[in-house]
Every structure is written in structure tokens, then in C-alpha cells.
């Protein structure tokens, strides 16, 4: 391989492109030939990547858009997934997420025996995101050729695990046990309905009598944005699933999230206790909608769903 200084700007740009998804390494179970068809054994360090980026070539990042918790495009919850070889400044990650304007953009970097994973809404970084984790796992398994059966992600919420189970992926997340809390007038005004029960964990959990009420609610996002927690989950017994839900997080730039894996870390334990069963079917009844199979085991929640890639693109910086 020629020294970077001897390469043309066009070649330098190409080198940056493929190193961002080649550097995962054999130790992580990714076959080199599945990462890039041109690279062979050539690899560049993070320092070389930065040098090339500032040297004058256009830095290009591969980006994928995946619809999670669905088996067909235009359903479920879309998430952007950006593979990286090293972490850039957080301001760049936030700018990319804002530009995408999806509920979540996921970024991941390979570690020794895992992947470091972070999630950004258009406004800020979050501690946990289910659908973008599912989307990331789908890309690592199906596009980048990861050969092991379980992916480990290192995140702000601790270690998360995603297992390939046929055409579906099973996520192993920490359970949240929502506790009863005082009913907030802001919550009632924001939802325009009086819930039969209110609990709280990372989000408020407002329980209603029936699915029709949950579907009909038209929240006042400005009022809900005044609440102190991340967002609001509304839920009720379902007609075709064990329970239904919707999720609103306007203070994070997400008026309504189409399908919210992290919300089910609280929903699944609540409904498992309510219904006396540890395996449950869930449906998020947003406009796009999505389906999740939930299993509760001690302090963990297992969320299973499908994902499908909608788009592959490049970011030019």
C-alpha cells in the first residue's frame, strides 16, 4: 500500500470509506471479505483516518436506514445506523442525528469482544434505545457478516445482548419496574384523558381501560414537554395483542415514537405482573405500528422482533 501522502485525494477518500467498516477485525467474528471487496488486508489506524480527513479528501461515512420491529419497509420504527472505527467529537454525532431527523441515529465502534453503541435523537443522546439497537444488530449480522450468534453491545445502560434467532432478533435488556406515583395535572392536561393508573420509571406510564382510548388520544406535545421524565407511555389491554401502547417524548425531539423498545423494559414487567404471565405479545399502535414479543425473566426483559433494511447511503463530511 502506498503512503497516504502519495495517494491522490480521490484514493485517500476511498481509503477512508472502507476502513470505517473493515476495522472490525477477525477477533469479533466478521469475515474480512464481507466488510469490503477492495481492501484486502490493508488497514488504517484512527490517526491515519483523521489525517486523511483533514488532508483534503472528502470523509465519507457509510450509513444504513433500517425499519425495526417489522418485516416490511414503511412499517415499524426507522433508525439510522452509522458504523465507525473510532469515536469522533460528540458534536459531529449530534449533527448527523439532527440532519437525519429520525427518532434515533445509532453509532457503533468495535471493541475487543463487543461493540460500543450510542444513540442520538435529533436533540440529544439517550441512555437506551431498543429499535435502534435492533437495527444495528440487523446491520452487523446481515450486512457486515458477523458470524457469531450473539452480539454484545457496551452502552450507557450496561451490557446489552442481541441473539440471532432465525429471521428474528432477540434483545436482552435490563428490566425496569415502574412504581406507582402521584398523578400530575400536567400529564392529564397533556394527554387530554384521565388514566386509571399512573406509574413511573424512566418514563411516566399511564394506564387506560381499553385500546380504543389509547388509539384516540391526541396529546398536547408542548404540555407533555414540561414533564420531568424522559417521556410518556400510554397503554391498555389489547384486542389482538396482550397489550398496546404509544410513546411520546417531545423534550427529546420525538413527538411520537413509532415503536419503542426501551419503553417495553417497563411495559413488559408491568403487564407480566398484571396478567400473571411472563411471555407477552405487544403492539405499538402508532401510525406506522409494530409488534414485539416480550419475555420477562427476573431483572431482564427479552424483546424479539424483525427488521428490514430500507436504504444504504453515504455521509459526506
N, C-alpha and C positions, 0 to 999 in steps of 0.2 A: 504494500500500500504506500502510495506517495505521501510525503509530508503534507500536512494541511496547507502550509504556505505555498506549496507548488500546485495545488489544485485550483481550478477555475472557480469562480463564485458559484456557478451552476452546480458543479460537482460537490462543493462544500455544502450547499443547500441540500443536495440529495443525501449526503452522508448524515446530516443532522436528522433527516426524516427517518432513515431506517434504524439508526441507533436507538431511537426512542422506543422501539418495540423489539429490538434484538437483545438488549442487555438483561433480559430476564434470566438467562443462564440455564445450563443443564441441571444444576442442583435443584431448581424449582420445578423440574419436570416438563419444561417447554422444549419441544424439539426445535433446534436451530432452523431447520428448513421450513418450519411452519411460521417463523417470525418474518422472514423476508427472503425473497427469491434472489436477491442480488448480493447479499452481504458476505456470504461465505463465513470465514472465521474472523473477519475484521470487526473490531470493536473500538469504540472511543470512550474515553473517560468523561465524567461530568465536566471537568475543567476544559477538556477539548471541545465539548459541546458549547460551553459558554464562549470560548474563544472563537469558534466558528460563527456563532450567532452575532457577536459584535464585530467580526472580521469584515462583514459586509454582505454575507449571504443571507437569504431570507430564511428565518427559522420557521419550520413547518411542523406542526403537531398533528398527529392522527387523531381524529375524533369519530366516535360512533354514537348513533342515537338508537336507543332500544326501547320498545314498548314492553313494560313489565307487568306481570300478573294478567297476561292474556296470551292467547295462541294465534292471534291475528293482528296485523297492523291496524292502526287507528283505534285500538282499544287499550284498556289498561292505562298505565301511567308512563309517559315518555321521560326518559332520562338520558342525558349526555354522558359519555364515558371517555375520558382522556387518559391514555397510558403515558407515563413519564418515566425517565430513567433516574431523575433526581428532582428534588423539590425546588421550584423557583420561588420568588418572593410571593407572599400571600396576596399582595395587591394584584398580581397577574392572574392568579386563580380566581379571585373575586371578579375581576374584569371580564374574564371569559364566561363565568356563570351569569353575569349581568347581561352580557351580549347574547348568550343563548336564550335567556328569558324563559327557561323551563323551571319547574318547581325545584329540580335538583340537577347539578352537574357533579359527577364523581371523578376524582383524580386518584390514580394509584401508582405506587412506586414499588418495585420488587425489593424485598428484604431477604435475609439469609434463608429463612424457611417459611416465609409468608409474604404477604403484600401489605404495605401501608396504604390505608384507604381514608380519604377525606371527602366530605360532601359540602357543597355550597349552594344555597338558594341565590336568587338574584340580589339579595340584600346582605346575607351573612353566612358564615359557616355554622353547621349544626352538629350536634353530638351523635346523632343516629339517624339513618335513613334506610328504610327497608327496600323500597323499589329500586333505588339506585345501586344498592348492594347486589340485588338480584340481577340487574342489568350488567353490572361489572363482571359478576361471575359468568354470565352468559358469554360475554366477550372473551374472557380468559379461557373458558372451556372450548367454545365453538369457533372462535376466530383465531386466537393465538395458540391453540393446540395444546393446552395444558393437559398432561397425561395422568395426573393423579386423580383420585375420586373425590377428594375433599380439598377445598381451598381454605386457608386460614388468612383472615384479614386482621391487621392490627389497627385499632381505631380509638377514638376518644372514649368509646363505651366499652373498651376492653377487647378481648379476642372474640371475633365472630367467625362462624364456620358455615360454609356452603357446600353441600354434598350434591353431586350429580346423581339423579335417580331417574333413569330413563330419559324421557323428554322433559321432565320437570326438575326443578332445583329445590332443595330443602335447606332453609336457612335456620341456623341455631343462634338465637338471640337471648339476651337477658330478659327475664320476665319482670314486669312492673305490676305491683299490686296496688291499684288505686284505693284510696281511703276516702270515706265519707267526709264531705266538707260543707261549710256554710254556703247556702245559696246566695249568689251575688246578683244584685239588681242589674249590674252591667251585663251579666250573662243573659238574664231573662230579656232585657231590652234588645240586646244584640241578636238573639235568636227569634224574638217575637213570639215565643212559646214558653210555657212554664213546664219544665221537666218534672217527672215523678221522683227522680233521684239525681243527685249530683255528687260526683267523686272527683278526686284529683290525684295525679301522679306528675308526669312531665307536662301533661295537658289536663284541661278540665274534661270530664266525661259526663255528659248529660244524657240520661236515660229517658226514653219515651215509651208509651204504651204499644205503639204499632208502627209498622213500616211506612204506612201512608203518611203519618205525621213527619217522619224523618225525610221522606222524599219531598214534602211540600214546603219545608222551611226555606225561607228566603232571608238569609242573615243580613244584618247591617254590619258591613265589614269595618266601617270606621269605629263603631262602638266596640266590636269584638277586639279590635286592635288596642283597646285601652286595658285589657286584662293583663294580669301579671305573669301568667304562664305562657308557654310556647304557643298553644293553640287550643282549639275546642273540638272534641269528638262528640258527635251525637249518634245515638244507637238505639235499637229496638229489636224485638224478636222479628225474624224474617219469615216471609211466606214460602220462599223456595230454599233458603239457607237457614242455618240455626240463628244467625243474627245478621243485621245490616248496619251500616254506618256511613257517615260522611265526616270530613275533616276540614277545618278552616284554620289558617294560620296567617292572617293578614299582616301581622307585625314582622313576619319573615318574608314578606313579598309573595305569599301563596294564598290568595283569597279562598280557593277551594282546591285541595289536592285530589286528583282523580282516584288514586289508590295508595293507601298509606301503610306500608309495612310496619313502621315503628309504632303507629297507633295500636296495632294489634298485639303489641307487647303488653298493653294494659287491657285491651278488649278481651283477649283470649282468657286470661286468668279470671276476669270478672264473670264472663258468661260460663266458663267451666264450673265455677262455684255456684252460679245461679241455676244451671241446668243439670248439674251433677254428672257431667261427662268431661273427659279430658281431650277428646278429639271432636273438633267442631268444623262446620263449614261456614264461611263468611262471605258476604257480598258487600262491596262498597258501591253505593247507589248514586254515584256522581253521574254526570252526563256521559262520560266515557265508560265508566264502570269497570269492575274487575272482581276476580274470585280468588280467595285464599283458603287453603286448608290449614287449620291451626291444631297443634297438639301441645298440651301443657304437661311438663314434667318437672316437678319440684321448682327450682328457681330459673328454669329455661323455658322458652317458647320456641316451637318449631313451626316455621311458616313455609308452606310449599306453594309453588306457582310456576307458571310458564313465562317465557319471554321470547320475543322475536325482534330481530334487527330491522329497523326501518331505513337507516341511512348511514353511509360511511362518507366522511368528508375530511378536509384538511383545514387547519387553522394557520393563517399566515401572519407572522409577527415581525 
